[in-house]
Amino acid sequence: MTRITRLQKRFPELYIDAFLVTDPLNIYYLSGFHLEAGDGFLLITEENAIIVTDARYAEALAEFDNDEVVATISSDYYGSLSKICQGMDIAVLGFEESMSYALYDLLDDLMLTDLVPFKQLIEQMREIKDINEIEQLTQSARLLDDGYRYVLSIVQPGMTEREVANRLDFWLKERGASAASFPTIVASGINGAKPHATASDRQIQAGELVTLDFGYYLNGYTADMTRTFAMGPVAPELKEMYGLVLAAHDAVIEHAQTGIDGASLDQYGRQIIEEAGLGQRFIHGMGHGIGLAVHEMPMAYGPNSKRLHLQTNEVITVEPGIYVPGLGGVRIEDDLVIGHGPAQQLTQTPTDLVVVD
C-alpha cells in the first residue's frame, strides 16, 4: 500500500473528503516530488493525487514517474484549488495546522468547502520508517562516519572552527551530500560549553576538547552525529566529563527498544551524570527523531516525556552532554533504529576519546 493510499483510507475516520498538503517535506514524502515552499501544493482526494504548481516545474513534472500523481500547471494555485474542489464536490477539506495564517485567510475567502486543521497528520506517518527509508538513513550515517574521519585527518592547532566546518562541508558535498541539515557546530575549548555554538573564527588550540556536531542530506534523508575529540593531552577534569557522557550515551543505547517511554529512557543516561554532581550541566533532552528533517517525530525526549513510547522502526538520536562555562563541554551523539531487541545503530564511528597528535 502506498503512502497516498494509506492516507486516503483514513478519510472516513477523519471525516474529510480531501487533504491539502503544503509542507514541502510532506509533499515529497507522499508523492516523491520536490516542490519548494510556497510553489504550490499537493491535493489528496478519495481517488486522486494532484500537484498544482507553475510553469517553472513543467519540465520536472514531465520527467516525474509516479502513476498515482497528476499535475496541473497554474500561476493561480489556490484559485485552481477552489475550482478543483467545486468540480469534485469536496465538502470538507483537511489541511496542515502548520499552514501560515496568511494562507489560511486566503483559503477562507476563496473556498466554498469547510476547512478542518490537522496537527502533524503526515508527520505521524513519517515517524515510522520503512525499509527504504532506513537504508537511506544508513547511507547518510555512513557518509557522516567518513566525514568525521576526514576531520580527524586534517584538523590541527591554529585552524579556526569555521575553517574546519567549511572544509568538511566541501568534502561531504563532493561525495554526494546535497546540503547540511543544520549549521555545522565546531565548538573548541570554552565554546564547547555552548550546546548550539556556531563555528567561529576562534582558533583551535592544543590541550582542549573540540565538539563536532553535523548532519547532511543524502538522497533526501539526514543523519545527525556528534563527536568530541581532544587536541593533544587534556586536563583530567575534561577526561572525566568525557567518561561520564560516554557512560550515559551507552546506557541509553542499551535500553532503547520498542515500548520504553521517553522519560525512562532519558533517566538511564541522565542519572549517571546526576550522580556525578553534574546534572545541572546537562541542559537539553536526550535526543529526537530524524528522517526527512533533522528534527521530526518523535520530537525531543527527556525527563518530561513519559507519555512518549518508542515504536518499532522509529529512528532517534541519543546525545547526552555536559557543558561547563569557562572549561568546555562534551557531547556524543548517535542514530538508532528502534526495534523489539537491541537497537540498530546507524552511525558506526567508535566513541572512545580520540586524541589528535
Buried (B, 14 or more C-beta within 10 A) or exposed (E): EBBBEEBBEBBEEBEBBBBBBBBBBBBBBBBBBBBEEEBBBBBBBEEBBBBBBEEEBEEEBEEBEBEBBEBBBBEEBBEBBBBBBEEBEBEBBBBBEBBEEEBBEBBEEBBEBEBBEBEBBBBEBBBBBEEEBBEBBBBBBBBBBEBBEBBBEEBEBEBBBBBBBBBBBEBBEEEEBEEBBBBBBBBBBBBBBBBEBBBBEBEBEBEBBBBBBBBBBBBBBBBBBBBBBBBEEBBEEBBBBBBBBBBBBBBBBEBBBBEBBBBBBBBBBBEBBBEBEBBEBBEBBBBBBBBBBBBBBBBBBBEEBEEBBBBEBBBBBBBBBBBBEEBBBBBBBBBBBBBEEEBBBBBEBEBEBBEBE
